[in-house]
């Protein structure tokens, strides 16, 4: 008497579970770009405190994969370098990038952090 409803309920539960745990083989970064799976040859740590970064300039090598690690020591900050398609903050604190173009790029704070936000910047130099 109760076998048929129990069987249907079990099948329904299995379908829901399989739909929720479907294997997504393509991982994406928070900005929607495909996640880079290249191994980093170098690592750069960028530290932010209220209204400043720990250095005025950061140097990278063109064509060399580097892991950028963002550390927030004081306040609520992030980093943004549009030309390198790089945005890091408290949710996404590291990423491997390979700079393909030499030049000097402006790095700014990605999160409105208060009265000193507009002056919070540094240079990323790709050589």
N, C-alpha and C positions, 0 to 999 in steps of 0.2 A: 504494500500500500504506500509506504513512504520511500520506497527504493527509487522510483523514477524522479521525484523532486530532488532527492539527495544527489543522484547521479547528475542531473542537470546543473545543480548548484556547484558541484565539484568541477564540472567542465567549465562553467563560467569563471570560477576562481582561477583555474589554470590559464585560461585565455587572458584574463586581466593581468596575472603575474608575468606571463610571457611577453605581453605588450609593454609592460613597465620596465622590464629588464632587457629589452631588445639591444643587441650589440651594436653600438655606434662605433664604427672603426675609424672615423675621421675625428680627431680631436681638434677643437678650435680654441684660440686664445680669446680672452674677454672682449677684444675689439672686433672679433669676427674673423680674423685672419687665421689661416691654418697654422697650427702650432709647429714650430721649428723643431725637428728631431735631430739636428746636427749636433755632434759633441763639441763642447766648448774647448778651445785651446788655451784660453785665458779667462780671468775673472776680474771684474771691476766692481768694487763696493762703493755705492754712493750713499752718504749719510746726510740726513736733513735734521736741522733743529729749527727753532722758531726764526723764520725769515732768512735762512741761509743754508747753503750746502757746504759740506766740509772742504771743498776745493773750488777755486774759480774756474779751473780748466780740467777736463778729463781727456786723456789721449787714447785713441783706438787705432788699430792697424787695419787698413783696407783689405778686405777679403779674408780676414782671420776671424773665425767664430769666437765670440766672447760672451760669457755669462754675466749679465748685469744684475746685481743684487742691490735692492733698495732697502735701506734701514731708516726708520723714522724714530729719532731719539726724543724729540720734544715737539708737541703740537700735532696737528693733523695735516700731513703733506703727501705729495706724490710727485712724480716726474713725468714730463712730457717733452718728447723730441719728435715732432711730426715728420721730419725728413727721414728719420730712421724707423718710423712706424713703431715708436717705443712709448709706452705708457705703463708706469708701475705705481702702485699705491699699497695700502694696507691689505687689500684682498689679493692682489697679484704682485708679489714682492720680488720676483726674479724672472728672467727670460734670457734665452740665448738668441743673439742676433749676429748677423754677418754683414758689416758695413760694406756696401758695394761701390760707394762713391766717396772720394776724398773731398774734404772741405771742413768748414767751421760751422757748426750748427748750434742754435740757441736752445738751451734746456731751461724750462720754466717749471714752476710748481703747478701741478695739475689739479689741486684742490684749493678753493678759496679759503685761505687760512687766517685772514685778519688784515690789520692795517699795513703790514709790511709785505703783503702778497705780491704786489706789482714789482717790487725790487728783488724778489727771490728768483735769481737766474744764475746760470753758469754756461760755459762753453763746452761743447763736445767737439774735439778736433780729431778728424779721421785723416791719417797720414798714409 
